[in-house]
Structure formats: structure tokens, C-alpha cells
């Protein structure tokens, strides 16, 4: 199974969060949008400072990891 790797970039900190795995881009986008709307998250307090990035993919059947960087949201 292929899992895609995502990270949230904080423009004020100038750093990416710890990466997390999702099955596809739509699920990652939904999770990020939900975090922006959740009043208990740091992302909600300053949503303009955060963006979602796809940073790679993991292929578990081959044990391979590909790195790349794509800005999603």
C-alpha cells in the first residue's frame, strides 16, 4: 500500500511539523481544513501562518521512501 507523507509548514516559525501519513491528498486536505476550523488547535488561532505540504510517499510492499515537496493548501 502506498501512503503519502504530509507536513504542516508554519511560516512564522519557518519550519515544518513532524510528518504524518495519509492514504491520499483529499484525506490530508480534509484533516488540515478541520484543524483550521477546530478552535482548540494552534492552526485555528492563526490560520494564515500555516500551509499543508506533501513531502513524499512510502511504499510498504517495496520498503521504499520517495522524498519530494509539493505545496497543497
Secondary structure, 3 states (H helix, E strand, C coil): CEEEEEEEEECCCCEECCCEEECCHHHHHHHHHHHHHCCCCHHHHCHHHEEEEEEEEEECCCCEEEEEEEECC
